[in-house]
């Protein structure tokens, strides 16, 4: 994965697209976690995710995988 802090500190315009990709990835990860929290028990059971899995995932920061 791209080191975001290195990218920003260099200030290189050539790295801007990569930085945008990382931010988009973070936004998608955050959105996915919110959607997971909205699922009811039946939906989570269908995809094989326990309530403990959901809460573990929901507690992570957007940059954590």
N, C-alpha and C positions, 0 to 999 in steps of 0.2 A: 504494500500500500504506500501511497505517497505520504511523505512526511509534511503535513500541512504547515507546521510551524517553520520548517526550513524553507518551504515555498514562499511563505509570506515574508520571511526575513530577507530573502534575496531580492524581493521586489521585482522580479523578472516578469515582464509582460508576456513572455513566451510560456510561462507557467500558469497564467491566468485561466486558460481552459481546463487545466487539470484541477485547479483549485475549485472551479465551478462544478466540476464533476464530483468532487469530494463533498461539497456542500449539498448538492442534489442527492447524493447517496445518503447523507445524514438525514435529510428531510424525509426521504422515502422510508428509512429505518424507523424514524419517529412516528410517521403515519401508520406504518404496519403495526407498531406496538400499540398505538391507540385503538386500531381496528381489532386487534387481538383481545384487548380489554372489553370491547363492546360485545364480543361473542357470548352467547349463552352456553350453558353446560353441554347441551346436545351438539351444538356446532363444534365445540372444542373436542368432544368425544369423537366426532366424525373424522377429525383430522389427527387424532391421536395425541392431543395436548392436554395435560392435566392442569388443574387450577394452580398447583404449585409452579408448573412451568410458566404459566401466564404471569404470575406475580414476580417470578424471578426475572423474566424478560422485561416486565414493566418497570422494574426498579433500576434498570441499566440506563446510563446516560446515552444520549443520541450517538456519541462517537464510539461507544463500546459495542463490541460484537459478542 
